[in-house]
Amino acid sequence: MTRPRSMIRSFLHGEASGGIVLMLASALALLLANLPGIDTAYFHALHIVTGPVLSDRHGPMTLHLWVNDAAMALFFLLVGLEIKRELVDGRLATWEQRRLPVIAAIAGMGVPAMLYLLVARSTPGLAQGWAIPAATDIAFAVGVMALLGKRVPAALKLFLTTLAIVDDMGAVAIIALGYTSDLDLTALGGAVLVLAMLVALNRAGVMRLAPYLLLAVPLWYFVFLSGIHATVAGVLAAMTIPVKPTPGAPEAIDSPLHRLEHAIHPWVAFGVVPLFGFVNAGVAVTGVPLSILWAPLPLAVAVGLFVGKQVGVLGAIWLAVRSGLSCRPGDANWMQLWGVAALAGIGFTMSLFIGGLAFADDAAAIDQVKIGVLAGSLLSALLGATLLRLAPVRGR
């Protein structure tokens, strides 16, 4: 049997290629949303009723709802698998490995949130968007790195990947705790029961994936009904998938978690995430004055992503190195680390997702969030790419 390629190499290759596809899908959405005669059809297609009423809370299923609540559950399943793998069998398995990415990720979430609140503090109703600039889009960031080729050392790619995974843990917690509406206790009880069945399968040593995947469907449905965002079901299901620790060989084919991660990664990277970008990145900017960027909401988001991430991530790395808590990843120079900190400000997918939750009932606010996310992410990508392109690279 052919041995699959290294998980790390597969992950970085898939994220890089998927990030480029995500950029193209998002650019297409922006184009369609601003072409006369096509823009109306684009926005109408997003909200056309496509399926049954699964929940009175959400109403009829639309393309937008299927993508954001159902397809993105698969994205969060992959996120959960990556988190579990790293904690059990990867770069977060020991405190020595976790220390710098965890410190940088916490600061890289906290500082952008504080800057957002500082900019938006004088405008009522904007405080609930504090978490929008706290997230990093790993696919987009690694995609930018891929365009730079060998100018970016492998150690920096791995560091940014690890930081983004820790960042994802925080984002999942924020979504579960910060953006949950009134709970349906009956549905929540059903979700707990299904989750208990999944845990029981794990404890019983069941290594076949089919039972876990079959139970993941009713788990998603009950969470969808409960008031907790449905995508959290993906992470919960992932935590119950068995994993076989395989030091030195994380691509082991007899580990259920690794098999599932390999299986769904291409579908998520080249299907779910670009589709999410296509459905959510479209915002009409034709005729919108440039001064909209200085409105409190888009400005707060853009400042949080572009300034907050740089200050938080790079400042945390500097403090950790100066205090002796850690050393620079791969002995990278400070210009390279600044470039990585800037790329962490690409918050695209998760920021748009959280923005949709924070202002779910305000279409105008969501459009302003999109403008802020696009501006902050674009500036972060341009600065990060420029710094990494110009940074001196050590001889091999």
SULURJO-V893396 format. One record per residue. N is the residue number from 0. RES is the residue in one letter. SS is DSSP state (hx for helix, st for strand, lp for the rest). Layout:
BEGIN
N,RES,SS
N,RES,SS
END
This chain:
BEGIN
0,M,lp
1,T,lp
2,R,lp
3,P,lp
4,R,lp
5,S,lp
6,M,hx
7,I,hx
8,R,hx
9,S,hx
10,F,hx
11,L,hx
12,H,hx
13,G,hx
14,E,hx
15,A,hx
16,S,hx
17,G,hx
18,G,hx
19,I,hx
20,V,hx
21,L,hx
22,M,hx
23,L,hx
24,A,hx
25,S,hx
26,A,hx
27,L,hx
28,A,hx
29,L,hx
30,L,hx
31,L,hx
32,A,lp
33,N,lp
34,L,lp
35,P,lp
36,G,lp
37,I,lp
38,D,hx
39,T,hx
40,A,hx
41,Y,hx
42,F,hx
43,H,hx
44,A,hx
45,L,hx
46,H,lp
47,I,lp
48,V,st
49,T,st
50,G,st
51,P,st
52,V,st
53,L,lp
54,S,lp
55,D,lp
56,R,lp
57,H,lp
58,G,lp
59,P,st
60,M,st
61,T,st
62,L,hx
63,H,hx
64,L,hx
65,W,hx
66,V,hx
67,N,hx
68,D,hx
69,A,hx
70,A,hx
71,M,hx
72,A,hx
73,L,hx
74,F,hx
75,F,hx
76,L,hx
77,L,hx
78,V,hx
79,G,hx
80,L,hx
81,E,hx
82,I,hx
83,K,hx
84,R,hx
85,E,hx
86,L,hx
87,V,hx
88,D,hx
89,G,lp
90,R,lp
91,L,lp
92,A,lp
93,T,lp
94,W,hx
95,E,hx
96,Q,hx
97,R,hx
98,R,hx
99,L,hx
100,P,hx
101,V,hx
102,I,hx
103,A,hx
104,A,hx
105,I,hx
106,A,hx
107,G,hx
108,M,hx
109,G,hx
110,V,hx
111,P,hx
112,A,hx
113,M,hx
114,L,hx
115,Y,hx
116,L,hx
117,L,hx
118,V,hx
119,A,hx
120,R,lp
121,S,lp
122,T,lp
123,P,lp
124,G,lp
125,L,lp
126,A,hx
127,Q,hx
128,G,hx
129,W,lp
130,A,lp
131,I,hx
132,P,hx
133,A,hx
134,A,lp
135,T,lp
136,D,lp
137,I,hx
138,A,hx
139,F,hx
140,A,hx
141,V,hx
142,G,hx
143,V,hx
144,M,hx
145,A,hx
146,L,hx
147,L,lp
148,G,hx
149,K,hx
150,R,hx
151,V,lp
152,P,lp
153,A,hx
154,A,hx
155,L,hx
156,K,hx
157,L,hx
158,F,hx
159,L,hx
160,T,hx
161,T,hx
162,L,hx
163,A,hx
164,I,hx
165,V,hx
166,D,hx
167,D,hx
168,M,hx
169,G,hx
170,A,hx
171,V,hx
172,A,hx
173,I,hx
174,I,hx
175,A,hx
176,L,hx
177,G,hx
178,Y,lp
179,T,lp
180,S,lp
181,D,lp
182,L,lp
183,D,lp
184,L,hx
185,T,hx
186,A,hx
187,L,hx
188,G,hx
189,G,hx
190,A,hx
191,V,hx
192,L,hx
193,V,hx
194,L,hx
195,A,hx
196,M,hx
197,L,hx
198,V,hx
199,A,hx
200,L,hx
201,N,hx
202,R,hx
203,A,lp
204,G,lp
205,V,lp
206,M,lp
207,R,lp
208,L,hx
209,A,hx
210,P,hx
211,Y,hx
212,L,hx
213,L,hx
214,L,hx
215,A,hx
216,V,hx
217,P,hx
218,L,hx
219,W,hx
220,Y,hx
221,F,hx
222,V,hx
223,F,hx
224,L,hx
225,S,hx
226,G,lp
227,I,lp
228,H,lp
229,A,lp
230,T,lp
231,V,hx
232,A,hx
233,G,hx
234,V,hx
235,L,hx
236,A,hx
237,A,hx
238,M,hx
239,T,lp
240,I,lp
241,P,lp
242,V,lp
243,K,lp
244,P,lp
245,T,lp
246,P,lp
247,G,lp
248,A,lp
249,P,lp
250,E,lp
251,A,lp
252,I,lp
253,D,lp
254,S,lp
255,P,hx
256,L,hx
257,H,hx
258,R,hx
259,L,hx
260,E,hx
261,H,hx
262,A,hx
263,I,hx
264,H,hx
265,P,hx
266,W,hx
267,V,hx
268,A,hx
269,F,hx
270,G,hx
271,V,hx
272,V,hx
273,P,hx
274,L,hx
275,F,hx
276,G,hx
277,F,hx
278,V,hx
279,N,hx
280,A,lp
281,G,lp
282,V,lp
283,A,lp
284,V,lp
285,T,lp
286,G,lp
287,V,lp
288,P,lp
289,L,hx
290,S,hx
291,I,hx
292,L,hx
293,W,hx
294,A,lp
295,P,hx
296,L,hx
297,P,hx
298,L,hx
299,A,hx
300,V,hx
301,A,hx
302,V,hx
303,G,hx
304,L,hx
305,F,hx
306,V,hx
307,G,hx
308,K,hx
309,Q,hx
310,V,hx
311,G,hx
312,V,hx
313,L,hx
314,G,hx
315,A,hx
316,I,hx
317,W,hx
318,L,hx
319,A,hx
320,V,hx
321,R,hx
322,S,lp
323,G,lp
324,L,lp
325,S,lp
326,C,lp
327,R,lp
328,P,hx
329,G,hx
330,D,hx
331,A,lp
332,N,lp
333,W,hx
334,M,hx
335,Q,hx
336,L,hx
337,W,hx
338,G,hx
339,V,hx
340,A,hx
341,A,hx
342,L,hx
343,A,lp
344,G,lp
345,I,lp
346,G,lp
347,F,hx
348,T,hx
349,M,hx
350,S,hx
351,L,hx
352,F,hx
353,I,hx
354,G,hx
355,G,hx
356,L,hx
357,A,hx
358,F,lp
359,A,lp
360,D,lp
361,D,lp
362,A,hx
363,A,hx
364,A,hx
365,I,hx
366,D,hx
367,Q,hx
368,V,hx
369,K,hx
370,I,hx
371,G,hx
372,V,hx
373,L,hx
374,A,hx
375,G,hx
376,S,hx
377,L,hx
378,L,hx
379,S,hx
380,A,hx
381,L,hx
382,L,hx
383,G,hx
384,A,hx
385,T,hx
386,L,hx
387,L,hx
388,R,hx
389,L,hx
390,A,lp
391,P,lp
392,V,lp
393,R,lp
394,G,lp
395,R,lp
END
